[in-house]
Amino acid sequence: MILRIVAIATIVIVVTTSILIVTVEPLRWRATVLWRFAEGDIPDVELTEVLAMLRPGSGFWIQPVLEGNGLVAVVESPFDSTVGIAAGANIYRQRCAGCHGTDGGGGSGPSLRQRARLKYGSSDWALYRNISDGISGTVMASVGLSFDETWQVVSFIKSLGAHDAAGVPARNKNAAALLAKYADIGYQKLLDAGRDAGDWRMYSRTYDAGRFSPLKQISTANV
């Protein structure tokens, strides 16, 4: 009797799970990724790593591998936040700075400040693989970090190449220039916004919501 109950319960669980996998999209694509991995269609990755990236809330999004994209093109570090980079910097200084320099500028190991010039790959996945596995034929050995720690170091290394010579994040250069341009705008300049044809100082351009430009370079005559 007990064996019969266990058998029925097992069948119910299997059928219910199968229905959920087929009908619930987040479960379906994750199950498909695992199936593709089991068939060997997703190389260069361990099962524990796949499971970690598939976990809801992990910050990874690897569904595009089902479209034929490799992990090198799909995976991005989920630790690119200020907190994640800071954690990676702390780990880097303890475990990596001895060879690559405290600022990533190089030492007995190569500089990490210019990702495009990294000989063994510059993608997030390549950086992760090199840190976690080491690089065969070189003195770069596996660092022995946890999954999350490795990705935090990846994010820190990425941040090294995101600054120009003056130490200003490259992606913020344009924003900084715009902020400097408009830093002295006061109430009167906003009131007079409609008088300057070459500027757009607020969402609607002027206080009376004149959402059009008085410039004449484009008109019904040349469009």
Rosetta constraint file for C-alpha pairs under 8 A:
AtomPair CA 1 CA 5 HARMONIC 6.36 0.50
AtomPair CA 2 CA 6 HARMONIC 6.22 0.50
AtomPair CA 3 CA 7 HARMONIC 6.07 0.50
AtomPair CA 4 CA 8 HARMONIC 6.18 0.50
AtomPair CA 5 CA 9 HARMONIC 6.07 0.50
AtomPair CA 6 CA 10 HARMONIC 6.06 0.50
AtomPair CA 7 CA 11 HARMONIC 6.25 0.50
AtomPair CA 8 CA 12 HARMONIC 6.19 0.50
AtomPair CA 9 CA 13 HARMONIC 6.16 0.50
AtomPair CA 10 CA 14 HARMONIC 6.15 0.50
AtomPair CA 11 CA 15 HARMONIC 6.04 0.50
AtomPair CA 12 CA 16 HARMONIC 5.94 0.50
AtomPair CA 13 CA 17 HARMONIC 5.96 0.50
AtomPair CA 14 CA 18 HARMONIC 6.05 0.50
AtomPair CA 15 CA 19 HARMONIC 6.19 0.50
AtomPair CA 16 CA 20 HARMONIC 6.23 0.50
AtomPair CA 17 CA 21 HARMONIC 6.12 0.50
AtomPair CA 18 CA 22 HARMONIC 6.22 0.50
AtomPair CA 19 CA 23 HARMONIC 6.02 0.50
AtomPair CA 20 CA 24 HARMONIC 5.43 0.50
AtomPair CA 20 CA 27 HARMONIC 7.11 0.50
AtomPair CA 20 CA 28 HARMONIC 7.79 0.50
AtomPair CA 21 CA 25 HARMONIC 7.41 0.50
AtomPair CA 21 CA 27 HARMONIC 5.03 0.50
AtomPair CA 21 CA 28 HARMONIC 4.60 0.50
AtomPair CA 21 CA 31 HARMONIC 6.94 0.50
AtomPair CA 22 CA 27 HARMONIC 7.64 0.50
AtomPair CA 22 CA 28 HARMONIC 5.46 0.50
AtomPair CA 23 CA 28 HARMONIC 7.02 0.50
AtomPair CA 24 CA 28 HARMONIC 5.98 0.50
AtomPair CA 25 CA 29 HARMONIC 6.19 0.50
AtomPair CA 26 CA 30 HARMONIC 6.35 0.50
AtomPair CA 27 CA 31 HARMONIC 6.04 0.50
AtomPair CA 28 CA 32 HARMONIC 6.20 0.50
AtomPair CA 29 CA 33 HARMONIC 6.18 0.50
AtomPair CA 29 CA 63 HARMONIC 6.75 0.50
AtomPair CA 30 CA 34 HARMONIC 6.39 0.50
AtomPair CA 30 CA 54 HARMONIC 6.45 0.50
AtomPair CA 30 CA 63 HARMONIC 7.46 0.50
AtomPair CA 31 CA 35 HARMONIC 6.19 0.50
AtomPair CA 32 CA 36 HARMONIC 6.11 0.50
AtomPair CA 32 CA 66 HARMONIC 7.80 0.50
AtomPair CA 33 CA 37 HARMONIC 6.11 0.50
AtomPair CA 33 CA 63 HARMONIC 7.38 0.50
AtomPair CA 33 CA 65 HARMONIC 7.60 0.50
AtomPair CA 33 CA 66 HARMONIC 6.75 0.50
AtomPair CA 34 CA 38 HARMONIC 6.12 0.50
AtomPair CA 34 CA 50 HARMONIC 7.68 0.50
AtomPair CA 35 CA 39 HARMONIC 6.31 0.50
AtomPair CA 36 CA 40 HARMONIC 6.40 0.50
AtomPair CA 36 CA 41 HARMONIC 5.28 0.50
AtomPair CA 36 CA 42 HARMONIC 6.42 0.50
AtomPair CA 37 CA 41 HARMONIC 5.54 0.50
AtomPair CA 37 CA 42 HARMONIC 4.90 0.50
AtomPair CA 37 CA 43 HARMONIC 7.37 0.50
AtomPair CA 37 CA 47 HARMONIC 7.96 0.50
AtomPair CA 42 CA 65 HARMONIC 7.83 0.50
AtomPair CA 42 CA 70 HARMONIC 7.43 0.50
AtomPair CA 42 CA 71 HARMONIC 7.84 0.50
AtomPair CA 45 CA 49 HARMONIC 6.47 0.50
AtomPair CA 45 CA 50 HARMONIC 6.96 0.50
AtomPair CA 46 CA 50 HARMONIC 6.39 0.50
AtomPair CA 47 CA 51 HARMONIC 6.14 0.50
AtomPair CA 48 CA 52 HARMONIC 6.11 0.50
AtomPair CA 49 CA 53 HARMONIC 6.23 0.50
AtomPair CA 49 CA 147 HARMONIC 7.67 0.50
AtomPair CA 50 CA 54 HARMONIC 6.10 0.50
AtomPair CA 51 CA 55 HARMONIC 6.14 0.50
AtomPair CA 52 CA 58 HARMONIC 7.03 0.50
AtomPair CA 53 CA 58 HARMONIC 6.07 0.50
AtomPair CA 53 CA 59 HARMONIC 7.63 0.50
AtomPair CA 53 CA 60 HARMONIC 5.40 0.50
AtomPair CA 53 CA 61 HARMONIC 7.34 0.50
AtomPair CA 53 CA 62 HARMONIC 7.32 0.50
AtomPair CA 54 CA 58 HARMONIC 7.19 0.50
AtomPair CA 54 CA 60 HARMONIC 7.17 0.50
AtomPair CA 54 CA 61 HARMONIC 7.65 0.50
AtomPair CA 54 CA 62 HARMONIC 7.45 0.50
AtomPair CA 58 CA 78 HARMONIC 7.57 0.50
AtomPair CA 59 CA 77 HARMONIC 7.92 0.50
AtomPair CA 59 CA 78 HARMONIC 4.96 0.50
AtomPair CA 60 CA 75 HARMONIC 6.89 0.50
AtomPair CA 60 CA 76 HARMONIC 6.91 0.50
AtomPair CA 60 CA 77 HARMONIC 7.21 0.50
AtomPair CA 60 CA 78 HARMONIC 6.12 0.50
AtomPair CA 61 CA 74 HARMONIC 7.63 0.50
AtomPair CA 61 CA 75 HARMONIC 6.95 0.50
AtomPair CA 62 CA 71 HARMONIC 7.57 0.50
AtomPair CA 62 CA 74 HARMONIC 6.09 0.50
AtomPair CA 62 CA 75 HARMONIC 6.32 0.50
AtomPair CA 63 CA 67 HARMONIC 7.90 0.50
AtomPair CA 64 CA 68 HARMONIC 7.18 0.50
AtomPair CA 64 CA 69 HARMONIC 6.06 0.50
AtomPair CA 64 CA 74 HARMONIC 6.56 0.50
AtomPair CA 65 CA 69 HARMONIC 4.61 0.50
AtomPair CA 65 CA 70 HARMONIC 5.86 0.50
AtomPair CA 65 CA 71 HARMONIC 6.73 0.50
AtomPair CA 65 CA 74 HARMONIC 6.92 0.50
AtomPair CA 69 CA 73 HARMONIC 6.39 0.50
AtomPair CA 69 CA 74 HARMONIC 6.64 0.50
AtomPair CA 70 CA 74 HARMONIC 6.34 0.50
AtomPair CA 71 CA 75 HARMONIC 5.47 0.50
AtomPair CA 71 CA 125 HARMONIC 6.70 0.50
AtomPair CA 72 CA 123 HARMONIC 6.37 0.50
AtomPair CA 72 CA 124 HARMONIC 7.14 0.50
AtomPair CA 72 CA 125 HARMONIC 5.06 0.50
AtomPair CA 72 CA 126 HARMONIC 6.60 0.50
AtomPair CA 73 CA 123 HARMONIC 7.58 0.50
AtomPair CA 73 CA 125 HARMONIC 7.92 0.50
AtomPair CA 75 CA 124 HARMONIC 6.64 0.50
AtomPair CA 75 CA 125 HARMONIC 6.05 0.50
AtomPair CA 76 CA 124 HARMONIC 5.55 0.50
AtomPair CA 76 CA 125 HARMONIC 7.08 0.50
AtomPair CA 77 CA 124 HARMONIC 6.37 0.50
AtomPair CA 77 CA 151 HARMONIC 5.89 0.50
AtomPair CA 77 CA 152 HARMONIC 7.63 0.50
AtomPair CA 77 CA 154 HARMONIC 7.04 0.50
AtomPair CA 77 CA 155 HARMONIC 6.34 0.50
AtomPair CA 78 CA 151 HARMONIC 7.56 0.50
AtomPair CA 79 CA 83 HARMONIC 7.69 0.50
AtomPair CA 79 CA 84 HARMONIC 4.46 0.50
AtomPair CA 79 CA 85 HARMONIC 6.51 0.50
AtomPair CA 79 CA 151 HARMONIC 6.70 0.50
AtomPair CA 79 CA 152 HARMONIC 5.59 0.50
AtomPair CA 79 CA 155 HARMONIC 5.92 0.50
AtomPair CA 80 CA 84 HARMONIC 5.80 0.50
AtomPair CA 80 CA 85 HARMONIC 5.95 0.50
AtomPair CA 80 CA 152 HARMONIC 7.79 0.50
AtomPair CA 80 CA 155 HARMONIC 5.26 0.50
AtomPair CA 80 CA 156 HARMONIC 7.75 0.50
AtomPair CA 81 CA 85 HARMONIC 6.09 0.50
AtomPair CA 82 CA 86 HARMONIC 6.09 0.50
AtomPair CA 83 CA 87 HARMONIC 6.25 0.50
AtomPair CA 84 CA 88 HARMONIC 6.21 0.50
AtomPair CA 84 CA 152 HARMONIC 5.68 0.50
AtomPair CA 84 CA 155 HARMONIC 7.13 0.50
AtomPair CA 84 CA 156 HARMONIC 7.85 0.50
AtomPair CA 85 CA 89 HARMONIC 6.04 0.50
AtomPair CA 85 CA 152 HARMONIC 6.11 0.50
AtomPair CA 85 CA 153 HARMONIC 7.29 0.50
AtomPair CA 85 CA 155 HARMONIC 5.55 0.50
AtomPair CA 85 CA 156 HARMONIC 4.73 0.50
AtomPair CA 85 CA 159 HARMONIC 7.42 0.50
AtomPair CA 86 CA 90 HARMONIC 6.35 0.50
AtomPair CA 86 CA 156 HARMONIC 7.24 0.50
AtomPair CA 87 CA 91 HARMONIC 6.48 0.50
AtomPair CA 87 CA 152 HARMONIC 6.30 0.50
AtomPair CA 87 CA 153 HARMONIC 7.70 0.50
AtomPair CA 88 CA 92 HARMONIC 5.96 0.50
AtomPair CA 88 CA 149 HARMONIC 6.86 0.50
AtomPair CA 88 CA 150 HARMONIC 7.89 0.50
AtomPair CA 88 CA 151 HARMONIC 7.73 0.50
AtomPair CA 88 CA 152 HARMONIC 4.24 0.50
AtomPair CA 88 CA 153 HARMONIC 4.08 0.50
AtomPair CA 88 CA 154 HARMONIC 7.28 0.50
AtomPair CA 88 CA 155 HARMONIC 6.70 0.50
AtomPair CA 88 CA 156 HARMONIC 5.20 0.50
AtomPair CA 89 CA 93 HARMONIC 6.18 0.50
AtomPair CA 89 CA 152 HARMONIC 7.92 0.50
AtomPair CA 89 CA 153 HARMONIC 6.58 0.50
AtomPair CA 89 CA 156 HARMONIC 5.63 0.50
AtomPair CA 90 CA 94 HARMONIC 6.55 0.50
AtomPair CA 91 CA 95 HARMONIC 6.02 0.50
AtomPair CA 91 CA 96 HARMONIC 7.68 0.50
AtomPair CA 91 CA 149 HARMONIC 7.44 0.50
AtomPair CA 91 CA 153 HARMONIC 6.75 0.50
AtomPair CA 92 CA 96 HARMONIC 4.84 0.50
AtomPair CA 92 CA 97 HARMONIC 6.06 0.50
AtomPair CA 92 CA 153 HARMONIC 6.13 0.50
AtomPair CA 92 CA 156 HARMONIC 7.88 0.50
AtomPair CA 93 CA 97 HARMONIC 4.87 0.50
AtomPair CA 93 CA 98 HARMONIC 7.77 0.50
AtomPair CA 93 CA 102 HARMONIC 6.08 0.50
AtomPair CA 95 CA 143 HARMONIC 7.22 0.50
AtomPair CA 96 CA 100 HARMONIC 6.17 0.50
AtomPair CA 96 CA 101 HARMONIC 7.67 0.50
AtomPair CA 97 CA 101 HARMONIC 4.49 0.50
AtomPair CA 97 CA 102 HARMONIC 4.69 0.50
AtomPair CA 97 CA 103 HARMONIC 7.59 0.50
AtomPair CA 97 CA 104 HARMONIC 7.03 0.50
AtomPair CA 98 CA 102 HARMONIC 7.38 0.50
AtomPair CA 98 CA 107 HARMONIC 7.63 0.50
AtomPair CA 99 CA 106 HARMONIC 6.85 0.50
AtomPair CA 99 CA 107 HARMONIC 5.33 0.50
AtomPair CA 99 CA 108 HARMONIC 5.02 0.50
AtomPair CA 99 CA 109 HARMONIC 4.84 0.50
AtomPair CA 99 CA 110 HARMONIC 7.92 0.50
AtomPair CA 100 CA 104 HARMONIC 5.33 0.50
AtomPair CA 100 CA 105 HARMONIC 6.40 0.50
AtomPair CA 100 CA 106 HARMONIC 4.15 0.50
AtomPair CA 100 CA 107 HARMONIC 5.06 0.50
AtomPair CA 100 CA 108 HARMONIC 6.64 0.50
AtomPair CA 100 CA 109 HARMONIC 4.91 0.50
AtomPair CA 100 CA 110 HARMONIC 6.03 0.50
AtomPair CA 100 CA 111 HARMONIC 6.08 0.50
AtomPair CA 100 CA 112 HARMONIC 7.14 0.50
AtomPair CA 101 CA 105 HARMONIC 5.53 0.50
AtomPair CA 101 CA 106 HARMONIC 4.88 0.50
AtomPair CA 101 CA 107 HARMONIC 5.45 0.50
AtomPair CA 101 CA 111 HARMONIC 7.76 0.50
AtomPair CA 103 CA 160 HARMONIC 7.89 0.50
AtomPair CA 104 CA 111 HARMONIC 5.66 0.50
AtomPair CA 104 CA 112 HARMONIC 5.16 0.50
AtomPair CA 104 CA 113 HARMONIC 5.87 0.50
AtomPair CA 104 CA 157 HARMONIC 7.62 0.50
AtomPair CA 104 CA 160 HARMONIC 7.03 0.50
AtomPair CA 105 CA 110 HARMONIC 7.51 0.50
AtomPair CA 105 CA 111 HARMONIC 4.45 0.50
AtomPair CA 105 CA 112 HARMONIC 6.21 0.50
AtomPair CA 105 CA 113 HARMONIC 6.08 0.50
AtomPair CA 106 CA 110 HARMONIC 4.73 0.50
AtomPair CA 106 CA 111 HARMONIC 3.80 0.50
AtomPair CA 106 CA 112 HARMONIC 6.77 0.50
AtomPair CA 107 CA 111 HARMONIC 7.30 0.50
AtomPair CA 112 CA 118 HARMONIC 7.16 0.50
AtomPair CA 112 CA 157 HARMONIC 6.60 0.50
AtomPair CA 112 CA 160 HARMONIC 7.19 0.50
AtomPair CA 112 CA 161 HARMONIC 7.64 0.50
AtomPair CA 113 CA 157 HARMONIC 7.32 0.50
AtomPair CA 113 CA 160 HARMONIC 5.09 0.50
AtomPair CA 113 CA 161 HARMONIC 4.71 0.50
AtomPair CA 114 CA 118 HARMONIC 7.04 0.50
AtomPair CA 114 CA 160 HARMONIC 7.72 0.50
AtomPair CA 114 CA 161 HARMONIC 5.32 0.50
AtomPair CA 115 CA 122 HARMONIC 5.28 0.50
AtomPair CA 115 CA 158 HARMONIC 7.29 0.50
AtomPair CA 115 CA 161 HARMONIC 6.41 0.50
AtomPair CA 116 CA 122 HARMONIC 6.04 0.50
AtomPair CA 117 CA 122 HARMONIC 7.72 0.50
AtomPair CA 118 CA 122 HARMONIC 5.85 0.50
AtomPair CA 120 CA 126 HARMONIC 7.32 0.50
AtomPair CA 120 CA 130 HARMONIC 7.80 0.50
AtomPair CA 121 CA 126 HARMONIC 5.19 0.50
AtomPair CA 121 CA 127 HARMONIC 6.75 0.50
AtomPair CA 122 CA 126 HARMONIC 5.97 0.50
AtomPair CA 122 CA 127 HARMONIC 6.15 0.50
AtomPair CA 123 CA 127 HARMONIC 6.21 0.50
AtomPair CA 124 CA 128 HARMONIC 6.18 0.50
AtomPair CA 124 CA 154 HARMONIC 6.69 0.50
AtomPair CA 125 CA 129 HARMONIC 6.07 0.50
AtomPair CA 126 CA 130 HARMONIC 6.06 0.50
AtomPair CA 127 CA 131 HARMONIC 6.18 0.50
AtomPair CA 127 CA 154 HARMONIC 6.15 0.50
AtomPair CA 128 CA 132 HARMONIC 6.01 0.50
AtomPair CA 128 CA 150 HARMONIC 6.40 0.50
AtomPair CA 128 CA 151 HARMONIC 6.40 0.50
AtomPair CA 128 CA 154 HARMONIC 6.24 0.50
AtomPair CA 129 CA 133 HARMONIC 5.65 0.50
AtomPair CA 129 CA 134 HARMONIC 7.32 0.50
AtomPair CA 130 CA 134 HARMONIC 4.82 0.50
AtomPair CA 130 CA 135 HARMONIC 5.75 0.50
AtomPair CA 130 CA 142 HARMONIC 7.60 0.50
AtomPair CA 131 CA 141 HARMONIC 7.76 0.50
AtomPair CA 131 CA 142 HARMONIC 5.91 0.50
AtomPair CA 131 CA 143 HARMONIC 6.13 0.50
AtomPair CA 131 CA 150 HARMONIC 6.78 0.50
AtomPair CA 132 CA 142 HARMONIC 5.22 0.50
AtomPair CA 132 CA 143 HARMONIC 6.22 0.50
AtomPair CA 132 CA 144 HARMONIC 6.61 0.50
AtomPair CA 132 CA 145 HARMONIC 6.95 0.50
AtomPair CA 132 CA 150 HARMONIC 6.74 0.50
AtomPair CA 133 CA 141 HARMONIC 6.92 0.50
AtomPair CA 133 CA 142 HARMONIC 4.73 0.50
AtomPair CA 133 CA 143 HARMONIC 7.75 0.50
AtomPair CA 134 CA 140 HARMONIC 5.18 0.50
AtomPair CA 134 CA 141 HARMONIC 4.12 0.50
AtomPair CA 134 CA 142 HARMONIC 4.19 0.50
AtomPair CA 134 CA 143 HARMONIC 7.25 0.50
AtomPair CA 135 CA 139 HARMONIC 7.51 0.50
AtomPair CA 135 CA 140 HARMONIC 5.39 0.50
AtomPair CA 135 CA 141 HARMONIC 6.38 0.50
AtomPair CA 135 CA 142 HARMONIC 7.89 0.50
AtomPair CA 136 CA 140 HARMONIC 7.59 0.50
AtomPair CA 136 CA 141 HARMONIC 8.00 0.50
AtomPair CA 145 CA 149 HARMONIC 5.76 0.50
AtomPair CA 145 CA 150 HARMONIC 5.69 0.50
AtomPair CA 146 CA 150 HARMONIC 6.06 0.50
AtomPair CA 147 CA 151 HARMONIC 6.55 0.50
AtomPair CA 148 CA 152 HARMONIC 6.20 0.50
AtomPair CA 149 CA 153 HARMONIC 6.34 0.50
AtomPair CA 150 CA 154 HARMONIC 6.33 0.50
AtomPair CA 151 CA 155 HARMONIC 6.30 0.50
AtomPair CA 152 CA 156 HARMONIC 6.35 0.50
AtomPair CA 153 CA 157 HARMONIC 6.17 0.50
AtomPair CA 154 CA 158 HARMONIC 6.22 0.50
AtomPair CA 155 CA 159 HARMONIC 6.27 0.50
AtomPair CA 156 CA 160 HARMONIC 6.57 0.50
AtomPair CA 157 CA 161 HARMONIC 7.28 0.50
AtomPair CA 158 CA 162 HARMONIC 6.84 0.50
AtomPair CA 159 CA 163 HARMONIC 7.48 0.50
AtomPair CA 162 CA 169 HARMONIC 5.42 0.50
AtomPair CA 162 CA 170 HARMONIC 5.64 0.50
AtomPair CA 162 CA 171 HARMONIC 7.28 0.50
AtomPair CA 163 CA 167 HARMONIC 5.20 0.50
AtomPair CA 163 CA 168 HARMONIC 5.24 0.50
AtomPair CA 163 CA 169 HARMONIC 4.20 0.50
AtomPair CA 163 CA 170 HARMONIC 5.16 0.50
AtomPair CA 164 CA 168 HARMONIC 5.64 0.50
AtomPair CA 164 CA 169 HARMONIC 6.37 0.50
AtomPair CA 164 CA 170 HARMONIC 5.78 0.50
AtomPair CA 168 CA 172 HARMONIC 7.24 0.50
AtomPair CA 168 CA 173 HARMONIC 7.05 0.50
AtomPair CA 169 CA 173 HARMONIC 6.71 0.50
AtomPair CA 171 CA 175 HARMONIC 7.98 0.50
AtomPair CA 172 CA 176 HARMONIC 5.97 0.50
AtomPair CA 173 CA 177 HARMONIC 6.27 0.50
AtomPair CA 174 CA 178 HARMONIC 6.24 0.50
AtomPair CA 175 CA 179 HARMONIC 6.14 0.50
AtomPair CA 176 CA 180 HARMONIC 6.16 0.50
AtomPair CA 177 CA 181 HARMONIC 6.18 0.50
AtomPair CA 178 CA 182 HARMONIC 6.29 0.50
AtomPair CA 179 CA 183 HARMONIC 5.64 0.50
AtomPair CA 185 CA 189 HARMONIC 5.91 0.50
AtomPair CA 185 CA 190 HARMONIC 7.17 0.50
AtomPair CA 186 CA 190 HARMONIC 6.50 0.50
AtomPair CA 187 CA 191 HARMONIC 6.34 0.50
AtomPair CA 188 CA 192 HARMONIC 6.23 0.50
AtomPair CA 189 CA 193 HARMONIC 6.02 0.50
AtomPair CA 190 CA 201 HARMONIC 6.81 0.50
AtomPair CA 190 CA 202 HARMONIC 7.68 0.50
AtomPair CA 190 CA 206 HARMONIC 7.38 0.50
AtomPair CA 190 CA 207 HARMONIC 7.68 0.50
AtomPair CA 191 CA 206 HARMONIC 7.40 0.50
AtomPair CA 191 CA 207 HARMONIC 6.87 0.50
AtomPair CA 192 CA 196 HARMONIC 7.52 0.50
AtomPair CA 193 CA 199 HARMONIC 7.55 0.50
AtomPair CA 193 CA 200 HARMONIC 7.27 0.50
AtomPair CA 193 CA 201 HARMONIC 6.42 0.50
AtomPair CA 193 CA 205 HARMONIC 6.83 0.50
AtomPair CA 193 CA 206 HARMONIC 5.68 0.50
AtomPair CA 194 CA 205 HARMONIC 7.11 0.50
AtomPair CA 194 CA 206 HARMONIC 5.59 0.50
AtomPair CA 197 CA 213 HARMONIC 6.90 0.50
AtomPair CA 197 CA 214 HARMONIC 5.82 0.50
AtomPair CA 197 CA 215 HARMONIC 6.25 0.50
AtomPair CA 198 CA 215 HARMONIC 7.49 0.50
AtomPair CA 200 CA 205 HARMONIC 5.05 0.50
AtomPair CA 201 CA 205 HARMONIC 5.74 0.50
AtomPair CA 201 CA 206 HARMONIC 7.63 0.50
AtomPair CA 202 CA 206 HARMONIC 6.67 0.50
AtomPair CA 204 CA 208 HARMONIC 7.83 0.50
AtomPair CA 204 CA 209 HARMONIC 4.71 0.50
AtomPair CA 204 CA 210 HARMONIC 6.07 0.50
AtomPair CA 204 CA 211 HARMONIC 5.04 0.50
AtomPair CA 205 CA 209 HARMONIC 6.53 0.50
AtomPair CA 205 CA 210 HARMONIC 6.14 0.50
AtomPair CA 205 CA 211 HARMONIC 5.88 0.50
AtomPair CA 205 CA 212 HARMONIC 7.65 0.50
AtomPair CA 206 CA 210 HARMONIC 5.53 0.50
AtomPair CA 206 CA 211 HARMONIC 7.45 0.50
AtomPair CA 218 CA 222 HARMONIC 6.42 0.50
AtomPair CA 218 CA 223 HARMONIC 6.91 0.50
AtomPair CA 219 CA 223 HARMONIC 6.21 0.50
